[in-house]
Amino acid sequence: MAKDEHNKAAEHHENAAKSHRAAAEHHGKGDHTKGKEHSTSAQQHSQSAGKHSEQAHTKSQQQN
């Protein structure tokens, strides 16, 4: 169902945004090790969001 894929994509987008904010906060405090960890997490969530977005788009087109 396309709705499920859209929800998964949204969840990953939200998690990516949280990780980006955490990375920025840690980098701002000079804690670059933690900042890098959060940056890596953000990238992984962004990639997952992209995959789920593509799947949702494909499923949406198939339903029409």
mmCIF file of the N, C-alpha and C atoms, coordinates in Angstrom:
data_MODEL
# 
_entry.id   MODEL 
# 
loop_
_atom_site.group_PDB 
_atom_site.id 
_atom_site.type_symbol 
_atom_site.label_atom_id 
_atom_site.label_alt_id 
_atom_site.label_comp_id 
_atom_site.label_asym_id 
_atom_site.label_entity_id 
_atom_site.label_seq_id 
_atom_site.pdbx_PDB_ins_code 
_atom_site.Cartn_x 
_atom_site.Cartn_y 
_atom_site.Cartn_z 
_atom_site.occupancy 
_atom_site.B_iso_or_equiv 
_atom_site.pdbx_formal_charge 
_atom_site.auth_seq_id 
_atom_site.auth_comp_id 
_atom_site.auth_asym_id 
_atom_site.auth_atom_id 
_atom_site.pdbx_PDB_model_num 
ATOM 1   N N  . MET A 1 1  ? 0.843  -1.177 0.000   1.00 0.00 ? 1  MET A N  1 
ATOM 2   C CA . MET A 1 1  ? 0.000  0.000  0.000   1.00 0.00 ? 1  MET A CA 1 
ATOM 3   C C  . MET A 1 1  ? 0.892  1.245  0.000   1.00 0.00 ? 1  MET A C  1 
ATOM 4   N N  . ALA A 1 2  ? 0.566  2.167  -0.842  1.00 0.00 ? 2  ALA A N  1 
ATOM 5   C CA . ALA A 1 2  ? 1.379  3.383  -0.988  1.00 0.00 ? 2  ALA A CA 1 
ATOM 6   C C  . ALA A 1 2  ? 1.407  4.204  0.298   1.00 0.00 ? 2  ALA A C  1 
ATOM 7   N N  . LYS A 1 3  ? 0.300  4.208  1.028   1.00 0.00 ? 3  LYS A N  1 
ATOM 8   C CA . LYS A 1 3  ? 0.233  4.992  2.270   1.00 0.00 ? 3  LYS A CA 1 
ATOM 9   C C  . LYS A 1 3  ? 1.313  4.542  3.250   1.00 0.00 ? 3  LYS A C  1 
ATOM 10  N N  . ASP A 1 4  ? 1.525  3.238  3.369   1.00 0.00 ? 4  ASP A N  1 
ATOM 11  C CA . ASP A 1 4  ? 2.552  2.717  4.272   1.00 0.00 ? 4  ASP A CA 1 
ATOM 12  C C  . ASP A 1 4  ? 3.934  3.208  3.877   1.00 0.00 ? 4  ASP A C  1 
ATOM 13  N N  . GLU A 1 5  ? 4.216  3.209  2.590   1.00 0.00 ? 5  GLU A N  1 
ATOM 14  C CA . GLU A 1 5  ? 5.517  3.671  2.109   1.00 0.00 ? 5  GLU A CA 1 
ATOM 15  C C  . GLU A 1 5  ? 5.690  5.166  2.365   1.00 0.00 ? 5  GLU A C  1 
ATOM 16  N N  . HIS A 1 6  ? 4.622  5.926  2.169   1.00 0.00 ? 6  HIS A N  1 
ATOM 17  C CA . HIS A 1 6  ? 4.688  7.369  2.445   1.00 0.00 ? 6  HIS A CA 1 
ATOM 18  C C  . HIS A 1 6  ? 4.971  7.607  3.928   1.00 0.00 ? 6  HIS A C  1 
ATOM 19  N N  . ASN A 1 7  ? 4.314  6.840  4.787   1.00 0.00 ? 7  ASN A N  1 
ATOM 20  C CA . ASN A 1 7  ? 4.534  6.979  6.226   1.00 0.00 ? 7  ASN A CA 1 
ATOM 21  C C  . ASN A 1 7  ? 5.958  6.602  6.611   1.00 0.00 ? 7  ASN A C  1 
ATOM 22  N N  . LYS A 1 8  ? 6.483  5.544  6.022   1.00 0.00 ? 8  LYS A N  1 
ATOM 23  C CA . LYS A 1 8  ? 7.871  5.142  6.298   1.00 0.00 ? 8  LYS A CA 1 
ATOM 24  C C  . LYS A 1 8  ? 8.839  6.221  5.820   1.00 0.00 ? 8  LYS A C  1 
ATOM 25  N N  . ALA A 1 9  ? 8.587  6.771  4.654   1.00 0.00 ? 9  ALA A N  1 
ATOM 26  C CA . ALA A 1 9  ? 9.446  7.835  4.126   1.00 0.00 ? 9  ALA A CA 1 
ATOM 27  C C  . ALA A 1 9  ? 9.413  9.043  5.056   1.00 0.00 ? 9  ALA A C  1 
ATOM 28  N N  . ALA A 1 10 ? 8.222  9.411  5.509   1.00 0.00 ? 10 ALA A N  1 
ATOM 29  C CA . ALA A 1 10 ? 8.087  10.557 6.414   1.00 0.00 ? 10 ALA A CA 1 
ATOM 30  C C  . ALA A 1 10 ? 8.829  10.322 7.716   1.00 0.00 ? 10 ALA A C  1 
ATOM 31  N N  . GLU A 1 11 ? 8.732  9.123  8.242   1.00 0.00 ? 11 GLU A N  1 
ATOM 32  C CA . GLU A 1 11 ? 9.427  8.788  9.493   1.00 0.00 ? 11 GLU A CA 1 
ATOM 33  C C  . GLU A 1 11 ? 10.945 8.915  9.326   1.00 0.00 ? 11 GLU A C  1 
ATOM 34  N N  . HIS A 1 12 ? 11.460 8.418  8.212   1.00 0.00 ? 12 HIS A N  1 
ATOM 35  C CA . HIS A 1 12 ? 12.903 8.512  7.968   1.00 0.00 ? 12 HIS A CA 1 
ATOM 36  C C  . HIS A 1 12 ? 13.325 9.972  7.752   1.00 0.00 ? 12 HIS A C  1 
ATOM 37  N N  . HIS A 1 13 ? 12.495 10.754 7.081   1.00 0.00 ? 13 HIS A N  1 
ATOM 38  C CA . HIS A 1 13 ? 12.799 12.185 6.903   1.00 0.00 ? 13 HIS A CA 1 
ATOM 39  C C  . HIS A 1 13 ? 12.872 12.879 8.262   1.00 0.00 ? 13 HIS A C  1 
ATOM 40  N N  . GLU A 1 14 ? 11.922 12.574 9.134   1.00 0.00 ? 14 GLU A N  1 
ATOM 41  C CA . GLU A 1 14 ? 11.910 13.174 10.471  1.00 0.00 ? 14 GLU A CA 1 
ATOM 42  C C  . GLU A 1 14 ? 13.147 12.758 11.271  1.00 0.00 ? 14 GLU A C  1 
ATOM 43  N N  . ASN A 1 15 ? 13.498 11.477 11.200  1.00 0.00 ? 15 ASN A N  1 
ATOM 44  C CA . ASN A 1 15 ? 14.681 10.999 11.921  1.00 0.00 ? 15 ASN A CA 1 
ATOM 45  C C  . ASN A 1 15 ? 15.961 11.614 11.360  1.00 0.00 ? 15 ASN A C  1 
ATOM 46  N N  . ALA A 1 16 ? 15.999 11.792 10.067  1.00 0.00 ? 16 ALA A N  1 
ATOM 47  C CA . ALA A 1 16 ? 17.173 12.431 9.452   1.00 0.00 ? 16 ALA A CA 1 
ATOM 48  C C  . ALA A 1 16 ? 17.303 13.865 9.945   1.00 0.00 ? 16 ALA A C  1 
ATOM 49  N N  . ALA A 1 17 ? 16.187 14.572 10.005  1.00 0.00 ? 17 ALA A N  1 
ATOM 50  C CA . ALA A 1 17 ? 16.218 15.962 10.472  1.00 0.00 ? 17 ALA A CA 1 
ATOM 51  C C  . ALA A 1 17 ? 16.701 16.037 11.921  1.00 0.00 ? 17 ALA A C  1 
ATOM 52  N N  . LYS A 1 18 ? 16.216 15.127 12.765  1.00 0.00 ? 18 LYS A N  1 
ATOM 53  C CA . LYS A 1 18 ? 16.660 15.089 14.169  1.00 0.00 ? 18 LYS A CA 1 
ATOM 54  C C  . LYS A 1 18 ? 18.165 14.841 14.250  1.00 0.00 ? 18 LYS A C  1 
ATOM 55  N N  . SER A 1 19 ? 18.642 13.909 13.446  1.00 0.00 ? 19 SER A N  1 
ATOM 56  C CA . SER A 1 19 ? 20.076 13.592 13.457  1.00 0.00 ? 19 SER A CA 1 
ATOM 57  C C  . SER A 1 19 ? 20.902 14.765 12.941  1.00 0.00 ? 19 SER A C  1 
ATOM 58  N N  . HIS A 1 20 ? 20.399 15.461 11.931  1.00 0.00 ? 20 HIS A N  1 
ATOM 59  C CA . HIS A 1 20 ? 21.101 16.644 11.415  1.00 0.00 ? 20 HIS A CA 1 
ATOM 60  C C  . HIS A 1 20 ? 21.213 17.714 12.503  1.00 0.00 ? 20 HIS A C  1 
ATOM 61  N N  . ARG A 1 21 ? 20.112 17.935 13.220  1.00 0.00 ? 21 ARG A N  1 
ATOM 62  C CA . ARG A 1 21 ? 20.139 18.941 14.295  1.00 0.00 ? 21 ARG A CA 1 
ATOM 63  C C  . ARG A 1 21 ? 21.103 18.540 15.397  1.00 0.00 ? 21 ARG A C  1 
ATOM 64  N N  . ALA A 1 22 ? 21.106 17.254 15.764  1.00 0.00 ? 22 ALA A N  1 
ATOM 65  C CA . ALA A 1 22 ? 22.023 16.774 16.804  1.00 0.00 ? 22 ALA A CA 1 
ATOM 66  C C  . ALA A 1 22 ? 23.470 16.916 16.337  1.00 0.00 ? 22 ALA A C  1 
ATOM 67  N N  . ALA A 1 23 ? 23.720 16.603 15.070  1.00 0.00 ? 23 ALA A N  1 
ATOM 68  C CA . ALA A 1 23 ? 25.079 16.738 14.530  1.00 0.00 ? 23 ALA A CA 1 
ATOM 69  C C  . ALA A 1 23 ? 25.531 18.191 14.592  1.00 0.00 ? 23 ALA A C  1 
ATOM 70  N N  . ALA A 1 24 ? 24.656 19.090 14.208  1.00 0.00 ? 24 ALA A N  1 
ATOM 71  C CA . ALA A 1 24 ? 25.000 20.514 14.232  1.00 0.00 ? 24 ALA A CA 1 
ATOM 72  C C  . ALA A 1 24 ? 25.302 20.973 15.656  1.00 0.00 ? 24 ALA A C  1 
ATOM 73  N N  . GLU A 1 25 ? 24.500 20.510 16.603  1.00 0.00 ? 25 GLU A N  1 
ATOM 74  C CA . GLU A 1 25 ? 24.709 20.887 17.999  1.00 0.00 ? 25 GLU A CA 1 
ATOM 75  C C  . GLU A 1 25 ? 26.066 20.393 18.505  1.00 0.00 ? 25 GLU A C  1 
ATOM 76  N N  . HIS A 1 26 ? 26.388 19.143 18.224  1.00 0.00 ? 26 HIS A N  1 
ATOM 77  C CA . HIS A 1 26 ? 27.664 18.576 18.676  1.00 0.00 ? 26 HIS A CA 1 
ATOM 78  C C  . HIS A 1 26 ? 28.855 19.240 17.994  1.00 0.00 ? 26 HIS A C  1 
ATOM 79  N N  . HIS A 1 27 ? 28.730 19.490 16.699  1.00 0.00 ? 27 HIS A N  1 
ATOM 80  C CA . HIS A 1 27 ? 29.817 20.175 15.999  1.00 0.00 ? 27 HIS A CA 1 
ATOM 81  C C  . HIS A 1 27 ? 30.011 21.580 16.565  1.00 0.00 ? 27 HIS A C  1 
ATOM 82  N N  . GLY A 1 28 ? 28.900 22.246 16.891  1.00 0.00 ? 28 GLY A N  1 
ATOM 83  C CA . GLY A 1 28 ? 28.969 23.586 17.455  1.00 0.00 ? 28 GLY A CA 1 
ATOM 84  C C  . GLY A 1 28 ? 29.666 23.622 18.809  1.00 0.00 ? 28 GLY A C  1 
ATOM 85  N N  . LYS A 1 29 ? 29.564 22.512 19.531  1.00 0.00 ? 29 LYS A N  1 
ATOM 86  C CA . LYS A 1 29 ? 30.199 22.413 20.844  1.00 0.00 ? 29 LYS A CA 1 
ATOM 87  C C  . LYS A 1 29 ? 31.626 21.864 20.757  1.00 0.00 ? 29 LYS A C  1 
ATOM 88  N N  . GLY A 1 30 ? 32.064 21.575 19.538  1.00 0.00 ? 30 GLY A N  1 
ATOM 89  C CA . GLY A 1 30 ? 33.415 21.060 19.340  1.00 0.00 ? 30 GLY A CA 1 
ATOM 90  C C  . GLY A 1 30 ? 33.535 19.552 19.518  1.00 0.00 ? 30 GLY A C  1 
ATOM 91  N N  . ASP A 1 31 ? 32.415 18.869 19.715  1.00 0.00 ? 31 ASP A N  1 
ATOM 92  C CA . ASP A 1 31 ? 32.430 17.412 19.864  1.00 0.00 ? 31 ASP A CA 1 
ATOM 93  C C  . ASP A 1 31 ? 32.243 16.786 18.486  1.00 0.00 ? 31 ASP A C  1 
ATOM 94  N N  . HIS A 1 32 ? 33.320 16.762 17.728  1.00 0.00 ? 32 HIS A N  1 
ATOM 95  C CA . HIS A 1 32 ? 33.238 16.331 16.330  1.00 0.00 ? 32 HIS A CA 1 
ATOM 96  C C  . HIS A 1 32 ? 33.033 14.829 16.175  1.00 0.00 ? 32 HIS A C  1 
ATOM 97  N N  . THR A 1 33 ? 33.450 14.065 17.159  1.00 0.00 ? 33 THR A N  1 
ATOM 98  C CA . THR A 1 33 ? 33.230 12.622 17.092  1.00 0.00 ? 33 THR A CA 1 
ATOM 99  C C  . THR A 1 33 ? 31.739 12.313 17.140  1.00 0.00 ? 33 THR A C  1 
ATOM 100 N N  . LYS A 1 34 ? 31.042 12.898 18.113  1.00 0.00 ? 34 LYS A N  1 
ATOM 101 C CA . LYS A 1 34 ? 29.589 12.705 18.211  1.00 0.00 ? 34 LYS A CA 1 
ATOM 102 C C  . LYS A 1 34 ? 28.883 13.338 17.015  1.00 0.00 ? 34 LYS A C  1 
ATOM 103 N N  . GLY A 1 35 ? 29.384 14.488 16.577  1.00 0.00 ? 35 GLY A N  1 
ATOM 104 C CA . GLY A 1 35 ? 28.798 15.144 15.420  1.00 0.00 ? 35 GLY A CA 1 
ATOM 105 C C  . GLY A 1 35 ? 28.850 14.263 14.194  1.00 0.00 ? 35 GLY A C  1 
ATOM 106 N N  . LYS A 1 36 ? 29.979 13.592 14.011  1.00 0.00 ? 36 LYS A N  1 
ATOM 107 C CA . LYS A 1 36 ? 30.127 12.703 12.853  1.00 0.00 ? 36 LYS A CA 1 
ATOM 108 C C  . LYS A 1 36 ? 29.182 11.505 12.965  1.00 0.00 ? 36 LYS A C  1 
ATOM 109 N N  . GLU A 1 37 ? 29.026 10.979 14.173  1.00 0.00 ? 37 GLU A N  1 
ATOM 110 C CA . GLU A 1 37 ? 28.101 9.856  14.369  1.00 0.00 ? 37 GLU A CA 1 
ATOM 111 C C  . GLU A 1 37 ? 26.682 10.251 13.963  1.00 0.00 ? 37 GLU A C  1 
ATOM 112 N N  . HIS A 1 38 ? 26.262 11.425 14.393  1.00 0.00 ? 38 HIS A N  1 
ATOM 113 C CA . HIS A 1 38 ? 24.920 11.890 14.048  1.00 0.00 ? 38 HIS A CA 1 
ATOM 114 C C  . HIS A 1 38 ? 24.806 12.212 12.557  1.00 0.00 ? 38 HIS A C  1 
ATOM 115 N N  . SER A 1 39 ? 25.861 12.712 11.969  1.00 0.00 ? 39 SER A N  1 
ATOM 116 C CA . SER A 1 39 ? 25.857 12.984 10.526  1.00 0.00 ? 39 SER A CA 1 
ATOM 117 C C  . SER A 1 39 ? 25.697 11.690 9.736   1.00 0.00 ? 39 SER A C  1 
ATOM 118 N N  . THR A 1 40 ? 26.381 10.644 10.188  1.00 0.00 ? 40 THR A N  1 
ATOM 119 C CA . THR A 1 40 ? 26.273 9.339  9.532   1.00 0.00 ? 40 THR A CA 1 
ATOM 120 C C  . THR A 1 40 ? 24.855 8.798  9.649   1.00 0.00 ? 40 THR A C  1 
ATOM 121 N N  . SER A 1 41 ? 24.285 8.928  10.846  1.00 0.00 ? 41 SER A N  1 
ATOM 122 C CA . SER A 1 41 ? 22.904 8.492  11.055  1.00 0.00 ? 41 SER A CA 1 
ATOM 123 C C  . SER A 1 41 ? 21.949 9.266  10.159  1.00 0.00 ? 41 SER A C  1 
ATOM 124 N N  . ALA A 1 42 ? 22.157 10.572 10.061  1.00 0.00 ? 42 ALA A N  1 
ATOM 125 C CA . ALA A 1 42 ? 21.312 11.407 9.211   1.00 0.00 ? 42 ALA A CA 1 
ATOM 126 C C  . ALA A 1 42 ? 21.384 10.955 7.756   1.00 0.00 ? 42 ALA A C  1 
ATOM 127 N N  . GLN A 1 43 ? 22.573 10.652 7.308   1.00 0.00 ? 43 GLN A N  1 
ATOM 128 C CA . GLN A 1 43 ? 22.740 10.206 5.926   1.00 0.00 ? 43 GLN A CA 1 
ATOM 129 C C  . GLN A 1 43 ? 22.008 8.890  5.687   1.00 0.00 ? 43 GLN A C  1 
ATOM 130 N N  . GLN A 1 44 ? 22.105 7.968  6.628   1.00 0.00 ? 44 GLN A N  1 
ATOM 131 C CA . GLN A 1 44 ? 21.422 6.678  6.483   1.00 0.00 ? 44 GLN A CA 1 
ATOM 132 C C  . GLN A 1 44 ? 19.908 6.862  6.441   1.00 0.00 ? 44 GLN A C  1 
ATOM 133 N N  . HIS A 1 45 ? 19.394 7.703  7.312   1.00 0.00 ? 45 HIS A N  1 
ATOM 134 C CA . HIS A 1 45 ? 17.949 7.961  7.309   1.00 0.00 ? 45 HIS A CA 1 
ATOM 135 C C  . HIS A 1 45 ? 17.527 8.644  6.011   1.00 0.00 ? 45 HIS A C  1 
ATOM 136 N N  . SER A 1 46 ? 18.335 9.551  5.523   1.00 0.00 ? 46 SER A N  1 
ATOM 137 C CA . SER A 1 46 ? 18.011 10.243 4.271   1.00 0.00 ? 46 SER A CA 1 
ATOM 138 C C  . SER A 1 46 ? 17.950 9.263  3.102   1.00 0.00 ? 46 SER A C  1 
ATOM 139 N N  . GLN A 1 47 ? 18.894 8.335  3.074   1.00 0.00 ? 47 GLN A N  1 
ATOM 140 C CA . GLN A 1 47 ? 18.906 7.339  2.003   1.00 0.00 ? 47 GLN A CA 1 
ATOM 141 C C  . GLN A 1 47 ? 17.684 6.428  2.094   1.00 0.00 ? 47 GLN A C  1 
ATOM 142 N N  . SER A 1 48 ? 17.333 6.013  3.304   1.00 0.00 ? 48 SER A N  1 
ATOM 143 C CA . SER A 1 48 ? 16.136 5.189  3.487   1.00 0.00 ? 48 SER A CA 1 
ATOM 144 C C  . SER A 1 48 ? 14.878 5.947  3.097   1.00 0.00 ? 48 SER A C  1 
ATOM 145 N N  . ALA A 1 49 ? 14.822 7.215  3.461   1.00 0.00 ? 49 ALA A N  1 
ATOM 146 C CA . ALA A 1 49 ? 13.669 8.038  3.097   1.00 0.00 ? 49 ALA A CA 1 
ATOM 147 C C  . ALA A 1 49 ? 13.537 8.109  1.584   1.00 0.00 ? 49 ALA A C  1 
ATOM 148 N N  . GLY A 1 50 ? 14.643 8.276  0.888   1.00 0.00 ? 50 GLY A N  1 
ATOM 149 C CA . GLY A 1 50 ? 14.625 8.337  -0.564  1.00 0.00 ? 50 GLY A CA 1 
ATOM 150 C C  . GLY A 1 50 ? 14.100 7.050  -1.184  1.00 0.00 ? 50 GLY A C  1 
ATOM 151 N N  . LYS A 1 51 ? 14.537 5.914  -0.648  1.00 0.00 ? 51 LYS A N  1 
ATOM 152 C CA . LYS A 1 51 ? 14.079 4.618  -1.161  1.00 0.00 ? 51 LYS A CA 1 
ATOM 153 C C  . LYS A 1 51 ? 12.573 4.446  -0.949  1.00 0.00 ? 51 LYS A C  1 
ATOM 154 N N  . HIS A 1 52 ? 12.110 4.779  0.262   1.00 0.00 ? 52 HIS A N  1 
ATOM 155 C CA . HIS A 1 52 ? 10.680 4.640  0.541   1.00 0.00 ? 52 HIS A CA 1 
ATOM 156 C C  . HIS A 1 52 ? 9.864  5.631  -0.281  1.00 0.00 ? 52 HIS A C  1 
ATOM 157 N N  . SER A 1 53 ? 10.390 6.808  -0.534  1.00 0.00 ? 53 SER A N  1 
ATOM 158 C CA . SER A 1 53 ? 9.694  7.785  -1.372  1.00 0.00 ? 53 SER A CA 1 
ATOM 159 C C  . SER A 1 53 ? 9.528  7.260  -2.791  1.00 0.00 ? 53 SER A C  1 
ATOM 160 N N  . GLU A 1 54 ? 10.582 6.659  -3.311  1.00 0.00 ? 54 GLU A N  1 
ATOM 161 C CA . GLU A 1 54 ? 10.503 6.084  -4.661  1.00 0.00 ? 54 GLU A CA 1 
ATOM 162 C C  . GLU A 1 54 ? 9.478  4.957  -4.709  1.00 0.00 ? 54 GLU A C  1 
ATOM 163 N N  . GLN A 1 55 ? 9.502  4.092  -3.694  1.00 0.00 ? 55 GLN A N  1 
ATOM 164 C CA . GLN A 1 55 ? 8.547  2.983  -3.654  1.00 0.00 ? 55 GLN A CA 1 
ATOM 165 C C  . GLN A 1 55 ? 7.117  3.503  -3.540  1.00 0.00 ? 55 GLN A C  1 
ATOM 166 N N  . ALA A 1 56 ? 6.922  4.524  -2.722  1.00 0.00 ? 56 ALA A N  1 
ATOM 167 C CA . ALA A 1 56 ? 5.582  5.103  -2.575  1.00 0.00 ? 56 ALA A CA 1 
ATOM 168 C C  . ALA A 1 56 ? 5.109  5.695  -3.894  1.00 0.00 ? 56 ALA A C  1 
ATOM 169 N N  . HIS A 1 57 ? 6.002  6.376  -4.576  1.00 0.00 ? 57 HIS A N  1 
ATOM 170 C CA . HIS A 1 57 ? 5.647  6.984  -5.864  1.00 0.00 ? 57 HIS A CA 1 
ATOM 171 C C  . HIS A 1 57 ? 5.259  5.898  -6.866  1.00 0.00 ? 57 HIS A C  1 
ATOM 172 N N  . THR A 1 58 ? 6.027  4.832  -6.919  1.00 0.00 ? 58 THR A N  1 
ATOM 173 C CA . THR A 1 58 ? 5.745  3.735  -7.846  1.00 0.00 ? 58 THR A CA 1 
ATOM 174 C C  . THR A 1 58 ? 4.404  3.094  -7.522  1.00 0.00 ? 58 THR A C  1 
ATOM 175 N N  . LYS A 1 59 ? 4.159  2.831  -6.242  1.00 0.00 ? 59 LYS A N  1 
ATOM 176 C CA . LYS A 1 59 ? 2.894  2.215  -5.851  1.00 0.00 ? 59 LYS A CA 1 
ATOM 177 C C  . LYS A 1 59 ? 1.711  3.142  -6.117  1.00 0.00 ? 59 LYS A C  1 
ATOM 178 N N  . SER A 1 60 ? 1.912  4.427  -5.916  1.00 0.00 ? 60 SER A N  1 
ATOM 179 C CA . SER A 1 60 ? 0.840  5.392  -6.191  1.00 0.00 ? 60 SER A CA 1 
ATOM 180 C C  . SER A 1 60 ? 0.469  5.387  -7.659  1.00 0.00 ? 60 SER A C  1 
ATOM 181 N N  . GLN A 1 61 ? 1.482  5.318  -8.513  1.00 0.00 ? 61 GLN A N  1 
ATOM 182 C CA . GLN A 1 61 ? 1.212  5.294  -9.959  1.00 0.00 ? 61 GLN A CA 1 
ATOM 183 C C  . GLN A 1 61 ? 0.493  4.017  -10.365 1.00 0.00 ? 61 GLN A C  1 
ATOM 184 N N  . GLN A 1 62 ? 0.821  2.903  -9.722  1.00 0.00 ? 62 GLN A N  1 
ATOM 185 C CA . GLN A 1 62 ? 0.200  1.633  -10.061 1.00 0.00 ? 62 GLN A CA 1 
ATOM 186 C C  . GLN A 1 62 ? -1.263 1.589  -9.662  1.00 0.00 ? 62 GLN A C  1 
ATOM 187 N N  . GLN A 1 63 ? -1.633 2.377  -8.641  1.00 0.00 ? 63 GLN A N  1 
ATOM 188 C CA . GLN A 1 63 ? -3.016 2.385  -8.176  1.00 0.00 ? 63 GLN A CA 1 
ATOM 189 C C  . GLN A 1 63 ? -3.923 3.208  -9.070  1.00 0.00 ? 63 GLN A C  1 
ATOM 190 N N  . ASN A 1 64 ? -3.350 4.041  -9.908  1.00 0.00 ? 64 ASN A N  1 
ATOM 191 C CA . ASN A 1 64 ? -4.173 4.895  -10.795 1.00 0.00 ? 64 ASN A CA 1 
ATOM 192 C C  . ASN A 1 64 ? -4.522 4.184  -12.060 1.00 0.00 ? 64 ASN A C  1 
# 
